[in-house]
């Protein structure tokens, strides 16, 4: 009986690993918003129900794949603002001359792209 439980546990662990591997690929190609549990399950070769048996939803799989929660557009704007504020200090700390700093247009473009998604 212990051997049967080990087999079941091993199968569950292997299924979980296949789902995580598939999720990484789907998230990388489709992004968080474009990815679906159905696509992840299909690529992993399991049913959508099997994916739900291991995780309550897509955000939970994302967290297990990437070790953090997905970044929403609102969070993205906060990140761009934080980068804008901290970048001069970071660049100065490593001693780059002002001429080597990224232009403000890079930050403005990032804000515009994120703003389009809100």
Secondary structure, 3 states (H helix, E strand, C coil): CHHHHHHHHHHHHHHHHHHHHHHHHHHHHHHHHHCCHHHHHHHHCCCHHHHHHHCCCHHHHHHHHHCCCCCCHHHHHHHHHHHHHHHHHHHHHHCCCHHHCCCHHHHHHHHHHHHHHC
